[in-house]
Amino acid sequence: MIRPLALFIGLRYTRAKRRNHFVSFISGVSILGITVGVWALITVLSIMNGFERELRGRILSVATHVTISSSRGWLSDWEGLAKTALEEQGVSAAAPYILGQGLLTRGNAVTGVLVRGVLPANERTVSTLMQHVQGGSWDSLVAGGWQIILGSELARALSATVGDRVTLIAPKGRITPAGLLPRMKRFTVGAIFEMDMYEYDSGLAIIHMDDAATLLESADGVSGIRLQLEDLYHAPKIGRALGRKLGPGLRLSDWTREHANFFTALKIERRVMFIILLLIITVAAFNIVSTLVMVVTDKQADVAILRTLGLPPFQVMGIFVVQGVVIGLVGTLVGAVCGVLTALNIESLVPWIEELFNIEFFPASVYVISNFPAELRWPDVATITAASFLISLVATIYPAWRAARTEPAQALRYE
């Protein structure tokens, strides 16, 4: 089999035992640096993808994909609007809600709360909240039953359990001969849910929509309609389409707007982490430069002889480019394999390490997510390996160019 001369000589130089052991050491350090960089980058980005997936899932289990609300107070004729929305392709379910703020009291404990009035049958189609009920029953919500479902942290703050009575004070008061009196109603705790999201567990209370309408005096109006989509990533497009169909006077929002700051921060953090870890690969690439510079110095006489025999400068460059590329390719491939294996098994590796060293990286009592979720994305792996290989290739240009400029007469003068 005939191979290009530059490739043949470059591979021979790569496989040959070096007279200068320091050059071999630097080559090994270069490969190790690239391996560690690629390994760390794939693993860290996979973990960040996993955290983003977990947080998005927990947020969207209570939040909504698309929300229809009125720009002028209560939303009337919600049944007709919900029917129209369900006709839009991609919308799978709709549920009305009434939203208000108030104070919950029990004994000496008082805390602010976000009150959401729902229709239990409809709410099941747009939320997974009922799957996180820890005590009591979601079915306790019935019209006129004055039952309330509390988040776990909220119940803890009130020292309330299932069956206890709490008082909800609405912001809108009643005018009486004695003056303005707050509107209050006693509720029975029907269930307690735990989402593992402090924002919801500590500040959300669920009641029946008819009870909320009576308490907040919304008559037949609702605060809005929550829509469940078949594909949540189509929320902006479907929201715009519904906005055109439903006409003016309505406000449509989707989860990408409501939580834009949070998800933008995650993307920025992910991008910064990519750049920081890419610097590890760049530092390792500088070692490739050092290695090839020393190899060029060591092989000056060989290069001079090859030039004398008529080998053109660009093929001399090719010899040393091949050596650098081999170093980068080996480091990149080994790092990619290690990174993929680590990312695929991180959820079992971390508990094993915690048990081995008797430590806990993310205590459940402190952090929202106490495990290490990971989501390996093959486009990320392709991007990382391509970037690593490109950096390694660029690192070979200067030493190879220096080798191509070798003057045969000067190099062989003292040989």
C-alpha positions as CSV (number, residue, x, y, z in Angstrom):
1,M,0.0,0.0,0.0
2,I,1.4,3.4,-1.0
3,R,1.1,6.2,1.5
4,P,2.1,9.8,1.2
5,L,5.7,10.3,2.2
6,A,4.9,13.0,4.8
7,L,2.4,10.7,6.5
8,F,4.7,7.7,6.4
9,I,7.7,9.6,7.9
10,G,5.5,11.4,10.5
11,L,4.0,8.1,11.7
12,R,7.5,6.6,11.9
13,Y,8.7,9.5,14.0
14,T,5.7,9.1,16.3
15,R,6.3,5.4,16.9
16,A,10.1,5.6,17.2
17,K,11.8,5.5,20.5
18,R,13.1,8.9,21.4
19,R,16.7,9.6,22.3
20,N,15.5,12.5,24.4
21,H,13.3,11.1,27.2
22,F,12.2,14.6,28.1
23,V,10.4,15.0,24.7
24,S,8.6,11.7,25.4
25,F,7.6,13.0,28.8
26,I,6.2,16.2,27.4
27,S,4.3,14.2,24.7
28,G,2.7,12.1,27.4
29,V,1.8,15.2,29.4
30,S,0.2,16.7,26.3
31,I,-1.9,13.6,25.7
32,L,-2.9,13.4,29.4
33,G,-3.9,17.1,29.4
34,I,-6.1,16.8,26.4
35,T,-7.6,13.6,27.8
36,V,-8.5,15.2,31.1
37,G,-9.8,18.3,29.4
38,V,-12.2,16.5,27.1
39,W,-13.2,14.1,29.9
40,A,-14.0,16.9,32.3
41,L,-15.8,19.0,29.7
42,I,-18.1,16.1,28.6
43,T,-18.8,15.1,32.1
44,V,-19.5,18.6,33.5
45,L,-21.7,19.6,30.6
46,S,-23.7,16.4,30.9
47,I,-24.3,17.1,34.6
48,M,-25.3,20.6,33.9
49,N,-27.7,19.3,31.3
50,G,-29.2,16.9,33.9
51,F,-29.6,19.7,36.4
52,E,-31.3,21.9,33.8
53,R,-33.7,19.0,32.9
54,E,-34.6,18.3,36.6
55,L,-35.2,22.0,37.4
56,R,-37.2,22.5,34.2
57,G,-39.3,19.5,35.0
58,R,-40.0,20.5,38.6
59,I,-40.9,24.1,37.5
60,L,-43.2,23.0,34.7
61,S,-44.9,20.5,36.9
62,V,-46.5,23.4,38.7
63,A,-46.1,26.2,36.2
64,T,-47.8,26.1,32.8
65,H,-46.8,25.8,29.2
66,V,-49.0,28.7,27.9
67,T,-51.2,31.0,29.9
68,I,-54.2,33.0,28.6
69,S,-55.2,35.9,30.8
70,S,-57.1,39.2,30.4
71,S,-55.3,42.6,30.3
72,R,-58.4,44.1,32.0
73,G,-58.9,42.1,35.2
74,W,-61.0,38.9,35.3
75,L,-61.3,36.7,32.3
76,S,-65.0,36.1,31.4
77,D,-66.3,33.3,29.1
78,W,-63.4,31.0,29.9
79,E,-65.2,28.0,28.6
80,G,-65.4,29.4,25.1
81,L,-61.8,30.5,25.1
82,A,-60.7,27.1,26.3
83,K,-62.7,25.4,23.6
84,T,-61.1,27.7,20.9
85,A,-57.6,27.1,22.4
86,L,-58.1,23.3,22.3
87,E,-58.8,23.5,18.6
88,E,-55.2,24.8,18.0
89,Q,-52.9,22.0,16.9
90,G,-50.4,21.1,19.6
91,V,-52.7,22.0,22.6
92,S,-53.7,18.9,24.5
93,A,-55.5,20.3,27.6
94,A,-56.9,23.5,29.2
95,A,-57.7,24.4,32.8
96,P,-59.0,27.6,34.3
97,Y,-57.6,29.1,37.5
98,I,-58.2,31.9,39.9
99,L,-55.1,33.4,41.5
100,G,-54.8,35.7,44.5
101,Q,-52.7,36.6,47.5
102,G,-53.5,36.4,51.1
103,L,-52.4,35.6,54.6
104,L,-52.7,32.2,56.2
105,T,-52.8,32.1,60.0
106,R,-52.9,29.3,62.6
107,G,-52.5,30.2,66.2
108,N,-49.7,32.7,66.4
109,A,-48.2,31.7,63.0
110,V,-48.9,34.1,60.1
111,T,-47.4,33.8,56.6
112,G,-48.1,35.2,53.2
113,V,-49.3,32.8,50.6
114,L,-50.2,32.6,46.9
115,V,-53.7,31.1,46.6
116,R,-54.6,29.2,43.4
117,G,-58.2,28.2,42.8
118,V,-58.5,25.2,40.5
119,L,-61.0,22.7,39.1
120,P,-59.4,19.4,40.3
121,A,-60.5,17.4,37.2
122,N,-59.1,20.0,34.8
123,E,-56.0,20.6,36.8
124,R,-55.0,16.9,36.5
125,T,-54.6,17.4,32.8
126,V,-52.2,20.4,33.0
127,S,-50.2,19.7,36.1
128,T,-48.4,16.9,38.0
129,L,-49.0,18.5,41.3
130,M,-51.3,15.8,42.6
131,Q,-48.6,13.2,42.0
132,H,-46.5,15.0,44.8
133,V,-49.2,14.8,47.5
134,Q,-47.5,13.4,50.6
135,G,-50.5,13.3,53.0
136,G,-54.2,13.6,52.6
137,S,-56.0,13.4,49.2
138,W,-56.3,15.6,46.2
139,D,-59.9,14.5,45.9
140,S,-60.7,16.5,49.1
141,L,-61.1,19.6,47.0
142,V,-64.8,19.9,46.4
143,A,-66.9,23.0,45.8
144,G,-68.2,24.4,49.1
145,G,-66.0,22.0,51.1
146,W,-63.5,24.8,52.1
147,Q,-60.6,22.4,51.9
148,I,-57.1,23.6,51.2
149,I,-53.9,21.9,50.0
150,L,-50.6,23.3,51.4
151,G,-47.0,23.0,50.4
152,S,-44.8,21.1,52.8
153,E,-42.7,24.1,53.9
154,L,-45.9,26.2,54.3
155,A,-47.5,23.6,56.4
156,R,-44.4,23.3,58.5
157,A,-44.3,27.1,59.1
158,L,-47.9,27.0,60.3
159,S,-47.4,23.7,62.3
160,A,-50.3,22.3,60.4
161,T,-51.1,18.7,59.4
162,V,-53.9,17.1,57.5
163,G,-57.2,17.8,59.2
164,D,-56.1,21.0,61.0
165,R,-57.9,24.3,60.5
166,V,-56.2,27.4,59.1
167,T,-57.6,30.9,58.4
168,L,-57.2,32.5,55.1
169,I,-57.4,36.4,55.0
170,A,-58.1,37.8,51.6
171,P,-56.7,41.2,50.6
172,K,-60.1,42.6,49.6
173,G,-62.1,43.5,52.6
174,R,-65.8,44.1,53.4
175,I,-67.3,47.5,54.2
176,T,-69.5,47.2,57.3
177,P,-71.0,49.8,59.7
178,A,-67.9,49.2,61.8
179,G,-65.7,50.1,58.9
180,L,-63.5,48.1,56.5
181,L,-63.1,44.5,57.8
182,P,-60.8,41.9,56.2
183,R,-62.5,39.0,54.4
184,M,-61.6,35.8,56.3
185,K,-62.5,32.2,55.9
186,R,-61.5,29.1,57.8
187,F,-60.3,26.1,55.8
188,T,-59.5,22.5,56.6
189,V,-56.1,21.2,55.4
190,G,-57.1,18.4,53.0
191,A,-53.6,17.5,51.8
192,I,-50.0,18.5,51.8
193,F,-47.7,18.4,48.7
194,E,-43.9,18.5,48.4
195,M,-42.4,19.5,45.1
196,D,-38.8,19.8,46.3
197,M,-38.9,23.4,45.0
198,Y,-38.8,25.9,47.9
199,E,-40.6,28.6,46.0
200,Y,-43.7,26.4,45.7
201,D,-43.5,24.3,48.9
202,S,-43.3,27.5,51.0
203,G,-45.7,29.8,49.3
204,L,-48.4,28.0,47.3
205,A,-51.9,27.0,48.6
206,I,-54.5,25.2,46.4
207,I,-58.3,25.5,46.9
208,H,-61.3,24.7,44.8
209,M,-62.0,27.4,42.1
210,D,-65.6,27.9,43.3
211,D,-64.4,28.6,46.8
212,A,-61.8,31.0,45.4
213,A,-64.4,32.8,43.4
214,T,-66.5,33.3,46.5
215,L,-63.6,34.5,48.6
216,L,-62.1,36.8,46.0
217,E,-65.4,37.9,44.6
218,S,-64.6,37.1,41.0
219,A,-68.2,36.2,40.1
220,D,-68.0,34.1,36.9
221,G,-64.6,35.3,35.9
222,V,-61.2,33.6,36.3
223,S,-57.7,34.9,36.4
224,G,-56.7,32.9,33.3
225,I,-56.5,29.6,31.5
226,R,-53.6,27.2,31.6
227,L,-52.7,25.2,28.5
228,Q,-50.9,21.9,28.3
229,L,-49.0,21.4,25.1
230,E,-47.9,18.2,23.4
231,D,-44.4,19.6,22.9
232,L,-43.5,22.3,25.5
233,Y,-40.7,23.6,23.2
234,H,-43.4,24.8,20.8
235,A,-44.9,27.1,23.5
236,P,-43.7,30.4,21.9
237,K,-45.0,29.5,18.4
238,I,-48.3,28.3,19.7
239,G,-48.7,31.3,22.0
240,R,-48.2,33.6,19.0
241,A,-50.7,31.7,16.9
242,L,-53.3,31.8,19.7
243,G,-52.7,35.5,20.1
244,R,-53.6,36.1,16.5
245,K,-56.7,33.8,16.7
246,L,-58.2,35.1,20.0
247,G,-57.8,38.7,19.1
248,P,-57.0,41.8,21.3
249,G,-57.7,42.3,25.0
250,L,-56.0,39.0,25.9
251,R,-52.4,38.5,27.2
252,L,-50.7,35.2,26.3
253,S,-47.5,34.2,28.1
254,D,-45.5,31.0,28.0
255,W,-43.0,29.3,30.3
256,T,-40.0,30.6,28.3
257,R,-41.0,34.2,29.2
258,E,-42.1,33.6,32.8
259,H,-38.9,31.9,33.7
260,A,-36.7,33.6,31.1
261,N,-34.1,34.9,33.6
262,F,-33.7,31.6,35.3
263,F,-33.1,29.6,32.1
264,T,-30.9,32.4,30.6
265,A,-28.7,32.3,33.7
266,L,-28.3,28.5,33.3
267,K,-27.3,28.9,29.6
268,I,-24.8,31.6,30.5
269,E,-23.3,29.5,33.2
270,R,-23.1,26.5,30.9
271,R,-21.4,28.6,28.2
272,V,-18.9,30.0,30.7
273,M,-18.1,26.5,32.1
274,F,-17.5,25.4,28.5
275,I,-15.0,28.2,27.9
276,I,-13.2,27.6,31.3
277,L,-12.8,23.9,30.7
278,L,-11.8,24.4,27.1
279,L,-8.8,26.3,28.5
280,I,-7.5,23.0,29.9
281,I,-7.4,21.6,26.4
282,T,-5.7,24.8,25.2
283,V,-3.0,24.5,27.9
284,A,-2.4,20.9,26.8
285,A,-2.1,22.1,23.2
286,F,0.8,24.4,24.3
287,N,2.6,21.3,25.4
288,I,2.2,20.0,21.8
289,V,4.0,23.1,20.6
290,S,6.8,22.5,23.1
291,T,7.0,18.9,22.1
292,L,7.2,19.6,18.4
293,V,9.7,22.4,18.8
294,M,12.0,20.0,20.6
295,V,11.4,17.3,18.0
296,V,12.2,19.7,15.2
297,T,15.5,20.6,16.9
298,D,16.3,16.9,17.5
299,K,15.5,16.0,13.9
300,Q,17.2,18.9,12.2
301,A,19.8,16.8,10.5
302,D,17.2,14.4,9.2
303,V,15.1,17.3,7.8
304,A,18.2,18.7,6.1
305,I,18.9,15.4,4.4
306,L,15.3,15.1,3.3
307,R,15.4,18.7,1.9
308,T,18.6,17.9,0.1
309,L,17.0,14.9,-1.5
310,G,14.3,17.2,-2.9
311,L,11.5,17.0,-0.3
312,P,9.4,20.2,-0.7
313,P,8.8,22.5,2.4
314,F,5.1,21.7,2.6
315,Q,5.8,18.0,3.0
316,V,8.3,18.7,5.7
317,M,5.5,20.6,7.5
318,G,3.2,17.6,6.9
319,I,5.7,15.3,8.8
320,F,5.4,17.3,12.0
321,V,1.7,18.2,11.6
322,V,1.1,14.4,11.6
323,Q,3.0,14.0,14.9
324,G,1.0,16.8,16.6
325,V,-2.3,15.5,15.2
326,V,-1.6,12.0,16.4
327,I,-1.0,13.4,20.0
328,G,-4.2,15.5,19.8
329,L,-6.3,12.7,18.3
330,V,-5.2,10.1,20.9
331,G,-5.9,12.5,23.8
332,T,-9.2,13.5,22.3
333,L,-10.5,10.0,21.6
334,V,-9.4,8.7,25.0
335,G,-11.0,11.7,26.8
336,A,-14.2,11.4,24.8
337,V,-14.6,7.7,25.6
338,C,-13.9,8.3,29.3
339,G,-16.3,11.3,29.4
340,V,-19.1,9.4,27.7
341,L,-18.7,6.4,30.1
342,T,-18.6,8.7,33.1
343,A,-21.6,10.7,32.0
344,L,-23.7,7.6,31.4
345,N,-22.8,6.1,34.8
346,I,-22.5,9.3,36.9
347,E,-25.8,8.6,38.8
348,S,-24.4,5.3,40.1
349,L,-20.7,6.4,40.4
350,V,-21.4,9.4,42.8
351,P,-23.4,7.3,45.4
352,W,-20.6,4.8,45.3
353,I,-17.9,7.5,45.9
354,E,-20.1,9.0,48.7
355,E,-20.4,5.7,50.4
356,L,-16.7,4.9,49.9
357,F,-15.5,8.1,51.5
358,N,-18.5,8.6,53.8
359,I,-19.3,12.1,52.5
360,E,-22.4,13.7,50.9
361,F,-21.8,16.1,48.1
362,F,-25.3,17.6,48.0
363,P,-27.2,17.1,51.4
364,A,-30.9,16.8,50.8
365,S,-31.5,19.1,53.8
366,V,-29.7,21.9,52.1
367,Y,-30.0,21.5,48.3
368,V,-33.1,21.3,46.1
369,I,-31.5,18.4,44.1
370,S,-29.4,16.0,46.2
371,N,-28.3,13.6,43.4
372,F,-26.2,14.0,40.3
373,P,-28.6,13.9,37.3
374,A,-26.8,13.7,34.0
375,E,-28.0,14.0,30.4
376,L,-25.5,13.1,27.7
377,R,-26.1,15.0,24.5
378,W,-24.2,13.7,21.5
379,P,-24.1,17.1,19.8
380,D,-22.1,18.3,22.8
381,V,-19.7,15.4,22.5
382,A,-19.2,16.1,18.8
383,T,-18.6,19.8,19.5
384,I,-16.1,19.1,22.2
385,T,-14.1,16.5,20.3
386,A,-14.1,18.8,17.1
387,A,-12.9,21.8,19.2
388,S,-10.2,19.7,20.9
389,F,-8.9,18.3,17.6
390,L,-8.9,21.7,15.9
391,I,-6.9,23.3,18.8
392,S,-4.4,20.4,18.5
393,L,-4.1,20.9,14.8
394,V,-3.6,24.7,15.1
395,A,-0.9,24.0,17.8
396,T,1.2,22.1,15.2
397,I,1.4,24.9,12.6
398,Y,4.2,27.0,14.1
399,P,6.7,24.1,14.9
400,A,6.0,22.6,11.5
401,W,6.6,25.9,9.8
402,R,9.9,26.3,11.6
403,A,10.9,22.8,10.4
404,A,10.0,23.7,6.8
405,R,12.4,26.7,7.0
406,T,15.4,24.5,7.9
407,E,18.4,25.4,5.7
408,P,20.2,22.1,4.7
409,A,23.6,23.7,4.6
410,Q,23.5,25.2,8.0
411,A,21.9,22.1,9.6
412,L,24.6,19.8,8.2
413,R,27.6,22.1,8.8
414,Y,28.6,20.4,12.0
415,E,27.4,16.9,11.2
